[in-house]
Amino acid sequence: MNKTTLRTLYKQKRNDLDLEEVISLDKLIFEELIRYDWSSIQFLHCYLAIAKFKEYDTLKFIHWIWAKHPHIKIVISRSDFETHELKHFIFDKETELACNAWGIPEPANALEVDVEAIDAVLTPLLVLDKSGNRVGYGKGFYDRFFASCKSTVMKAGISYFQPVDKIDDISEWDVPIDMVFTPGKTFYL
């Protein structure tokens, strides 16, 4: 299937999840996240969920990182909708958040981080294929971000759904991810 078809299908699948299903799936994803060995990471970029889109809420995981791996600096982004680029900031307990026009929580008062410092990225997505090609919301923010990261950055996703076999319309600027955390299983791609 192509990205447009998959985007429509998986937005609907995610929207159709009821609260009990989301709570159950979130618990299974959280268990996968905390099973992974994060100890070698210094700077972990993590998205903050858009609640109205039923994205996996990363805040519980972020609090777990702060408690279990205090050496890890959490990094979050601010979106520039004119350039479709992200700027990156340290997220700690003192960081104030404000929602942008899309409902994305962003840092209001935080220290900016050079993209080269980031060791790992947790990216939101709707669906991906078995080669790590993602379908998001179609603006290319994370593809631009990944292209600017150091070559050793670990690119990971979080999805309520297992990978599909193949996305048909991958372009030269699409950057695949290395792994995805799903309910009950982590896929290494």
Secondary structure, 3 states (H helix, E strand, C coil): CCHHHHHHHHHHHHHCCCHHHHHHHHHHHHHHHHHCCCCCCCEEEECCCCHHHCCCCCHHHHHHHHHHCCCCEEEEEEEECCCCEEEEEEECCCCCEEECCCCCEEECCCCECCHHHCCEEEEECCEEECCCCEECCCCCHHHHHHHHCCCCCEEEEECCCCCECCCCCCCCCCCCCCEEEECCEEEEC
